[in-house]
Amino acid sequence: MAVEIKMPALSPTMEEGTLAKWLVKVGDTVNSGEIMAEIETDKATMEFEAVDEGTIVAILVEEGSENVAVGTVIAMLAEEGEDIGDVSEPSDAPAPSTPAEPEPAAEAPAAPATAPAPAPAAKPTPASSEGRIVASPLAKRIAEQKGVDLSQVTGSGPNGRIVKADVEGSSASAARTASASASAAQPAAAPTPSMSPDDGGAPYAEAKLNNVRKVIARRLTEAKQQIPHIYLTVDVQLDALLKLRKELNASLEADGVKLSVNDLIIKALARSLQREPQCNVSFQGDVMHEYSRQDISVAVAAPSGLITPVIRDAGRKGLAEISTEMKELAGKARDGKLMPHEYQGGTASLSNLGMFGTKHFDAVINSPQGMILAVGAGEQRPAVVDGALGIATVMTVTGSFDHRAIDGVDGAKLLAQFQSLIENPMGLVV
């Protein structure tokens, strides 16, 4: 009996997703565990593995299709020894542009084989449609790595979508040369900037929100509307921490470990939550969740938007382990390869914009967590050092707390512990 391949729920909150790219085609034989497709969820672009073995006999949802509901049949698989001609489409499958009978499965390959062909003629470049670029996440990553300007690349995917093959192997100069030829041949294809009275007449181009940006917009709006934020700020001297980091990196060089300041800050927040557990909580309506483990969500900027991979049980982990794990998670976040268990959950969050030179900011709480720590840049400032006025490296840290769950005095105690650990950092290595 033919196997229906359905749109998977790749996270507990996923209701729909974008079928970003098929990695198999009709007629291919797949084995259990083989990567079949890339699916863009509300958090990241993830790989979809085959569970059963057999031959792909029909692809019912084209790559590039958005808002595909979980449970939708996206392909059909014939098991070993099964007569392909006997495979029929599911009754709830999207209707392909092929005859319904007598052999719907045999005709199904015609849809993916022929549908992309007219796309380049209809839409010479993604930028020619409403002034925006339509490209798969993988194509965007490859283009960024190779310096290819996507606005100058012709998309061969569905509806003119730029896919991996369009940019792979290309160089920035080749893309610009192709662009010049295309512009000379089709000058009328250049988009006309839109204008709106609401924008004061300023020209603009529409950029469609990806799933990650939609979730960020929804969750942060809900957080500011529903969570009563209270903000507490302290200045922390970094000189002792920077000295210790230098010494630790010298001793860990043989192990290939190089600690960042952020690694030590993650540990300091986790240790502070160990000392002030009343801040390691979340408000849950009629009850509070009081956590016995410090799972620190760390904000990472990815091409698709902000995402927060989690360092689990950071209070019990050593600095080298935190550093290694953070580098791996940050790399996967930037490549859109995080798995749900790597970014879901967390008992508190950390957002560090100091590396971008930001001195001070207030972060929005990542619901349902009870707090987030916003870390600014370390800079030399006049300060009292050993009872005398001097120059010290100082950073400003602001805690945002859910006032329903954490009182101001408890938040102040947490920041005092954090300040003490940063200024006396030997507490981070014991």
Secondary structure in CASP SS format (residue, H / E / C, confidence):
PFRMAT SS
TARGET T0000
AUTHOR 0000-0000-0000
METHOD secondary structure of the structure
MODEL  1
M C 1.00
A C 1.00
V E 1.00
E E 1.00
I E 1.00
K E 1.00
M C 1.00
P C 1.00
A C 1.00
L C 1.00
S C 1.00
P C 1.00
T C 1.00
M C 1.00
E C 1.00
E E 1.00
G E 1.00
T E 1.00
L E 1.00
A E 1.00
K E 1.00
W E 1.00
L C 1.00
V C 1.00
K C 1.00
V C 1.00
G C 1.00
D C 1.00
T E 1.00
V E 1.00
N C 1.00
S C 1.00
G C 1.00
E C 1.00
I E 1.00
M E 1.00
A E 1.00
E E 1.00
I E 1.00
E E 1.00
T C 1.00
D C 1.00
K C 1.00
A C 1.00
T E 1.00
M E 1.00
E E 1.00
F E 1.00
E E 1.00
A C 1.00
V C 1.00
D C 1.00
E C 1.00
G E 1.00
T E 1.00
I E 1.00
V E 1.00
A E 1.00
I E 1.00
L C 1.00
V C 1.00
E C 1.00
E C 1.00
G C 1.00
S E 1.00
E E 1.00
N E 1.00
V E 1.00
A E 1.00
V C 1.00
G C 1.00
T C 1.00
V E 1.00
I E 1.00
A E 1.00
M E 1.00
L E 1.00
A E 1.00
E C 1.00
E C 1.00
G C 1.00
E C 1.00
D C 1.00
I H 1.00
G H 1.00
D H 1.00
V C 1.00
S C 1.00
E C 1.00
P C 1.00
S C 1.00
D C 1.00
A C 1.00
P C 1.00
A C 1.00
P C 1.00
S C 1.00
T C 1.00
P C 1.00
A C 1.00
E C 1.00
P C 1.00
E C 1.00
P H 1.00
A H 1.00
A H 1.00
E H 1.00
A C 1.00
P C 1.00
A H 1.00
A H 1.00
P H 1.00
A H 1.00
T H 1.00
A C 1.00
P C 1.00
A C 1.00
P C 1.00
A H 1.00
P H 1.00
A H 1.00
A H 1.00
K C 1.00
P C 1.00
T C 1.00
P H 1.00
A H 1.00
S H 1.00
S E 1.00
E C 1.00
G C 1.00
R E 1.00
I C 1.00
V C 1.00
A E 1.00
S C 1.00
P H 1.00
L H 1.00
A H 1.00
K H 1.00
R H 1.00
I H 1.00
A H 1.00
E H 1.00
Q H 1.00
K H 1.00
G C 1.00
V C 1.00
D C 1.00
L H 1.00
S H 1.00
Q H 1.00
V C 1.00
T C 1.00
G C 1.00
S C 1.00
G C 1.00
P H 1.00
N H 1.00
G H 1.00
R C 1.00
I E 1.00
V C 1.00
K H 1.00
A H 1.00
D H 1.00
V H 1.00
E C 1.00
G C 1.00
S C 1.00
S C 1.00
A H 1.00
S H 1.00
A H 1.00
A H 1.00
R H 1.00
T H 1.00
A H 1.00
S H 1.00
A H 1.00
S H 1.00
A H 1.00
S H 1.00
A H 1.00
A H 1.00
Q C 1.00
P H 1.00
A H 1.00
A H 1.00
A C 1.00
P C 1.00
T C 1.00
P C 1.00
S E 1.00
M C 1.00
S C 1.00
P H 1.00
D H 1.00
D H 1.00
G C 1.00
G C 1.00
A C 1.00
P C 1.00
Y E 1.00
A C 1.00
E C 1.00
A C 1.00
K C 1.00
L C 1.00
N C 1.00
N H 1.00
V H 1.00
R H 1.00
K H 1.00
V H 1.00
I H 1.00
A H 1.00
R H 1.00
R H 1.00
L H 1.00
T H 1.00
E H 1.00
A H 1.00
K H 1.00
Q H 1.00
Q H 1.00
I C 1.00
P C 1.00
H E 1.00
I E 1.00
Y E 1.00
L E 1.00
T E 1.00
V E 1.00
D E 1.00
V E 1.00
Q E 1.00
L C 1.00
D H 1.00
A H 1.00
L H 1.00
L H 1.00
K H 1.00
L H 1.00
R H 1.00
K H 1.00
E H 1.00
L H 1.00
N H 1.00
A H 1.00
S H 1.00
L H 1.00
E H 1.00
A H 1.00
D H 1.00
G C 1.00
V C 1.00
K C 1.00
L C 1.00
S C 1.00
V H 1.00
N H 1.00
D H 1.00
L H 1.00
I H 1.00
I H 1.00
K H 1.00
A H 1.00
L H 1.00
A H 1.00
R H 1.00
S H 1.00
L H 1.00
Q H 1.00
R H 1.00
E C 1.00
P H 1.00
Q H 1.00
C H 1.00
N C 1.00
V E 1.00
S E 1.00
F E 1.00
Q E 1.00
G C 1.00
D C 1.00
V E 1.00
M E 1.00
H E 1.00
E E 1.00
Y C 1.00
S C 1.00
R C 1.00
Q C 1.00
D C 1.00
I E 1.00
S E 1.00
V E 1.00
A C 1.00
V E 1.00
A E 1.00
A E 1.00
P C 1.00
S C 1.00
G E 1.00
L E 1.00
I E 1.00
T C 1.00
P C 1.00
V E 1.00
I E 1.00
R C 1.00
D C 1.00
A C 1.00
G C 1.00
R C 1.00
K C 1.00
G C 1.00
L H 1.00
A H 1.00
E H 1.00
I H 1.00
S H 1.00
T H 1.00
E H 1.00
M H 1.00
K H 1.00
E H 1.00
L H 1.00
A H 1.00
G H 1.00
K H 1.00
A H 1.00
R H 1.00
D C 1.00
G C 1.00
K C 1.00
L C 1.00
M C 1.00
P H 1.00
H H 1.00
E H 1.00
Y H 1.00
Q C 1.00
G C 1.00
G C 1.00
T C 1.00
A E 1.00
S E 1.00
L E 1.00
S E 1.00
N E 1.00
L C 1.00
G H 1.00
M H 1.00
F H 1.00
G C 1.00
T C 1.00
K C 1.00
H C 1.00
F C 1.00
D C 1.00
A C 1.00
V C 1.00
I C 1.00
N C 1.00
S C 1.00
P C 1.00
Q C 1.00
G C 1.00
M E 1.00
I E 1.00
L E 1.00
A E 1.00
V E 1.00
G C 1.00
A C 1.00
G C 1.00
E E 1.00
Q E 1.00
R E 1.00
P E 1.00
A E 1.00
V E 1.00
V E 1.00
D C 1.00
G C 1.00
A E 1.00
L E 1.00
G E 1.00
I E 1.00
A E 1.00
T E 1.00
V E 1.00
M E 1.00
T E 1.00
V E 1.00
T E 1.00
G E 1.00
S E 1.00
F E 1.00
D E 1.00
H C 1.00
R C 1.00
A C 1.00
I C 1.00
D C 1.00
G H 1.00
V H 1.00
D H 1.00
G H 1.00
A H 1.00
K H 1.00
L H 1.00
L H 1.00
A H 1.00
Q H 1.00
F H 1.00
Q H 1.00
S H 1.00
L H 1.00
I H 1.00
E H 1.00
N C 1.00
P H 1.00
M H 1.00
G H 1.00
L H 1.00
V C 1.00
V C 1.00
END
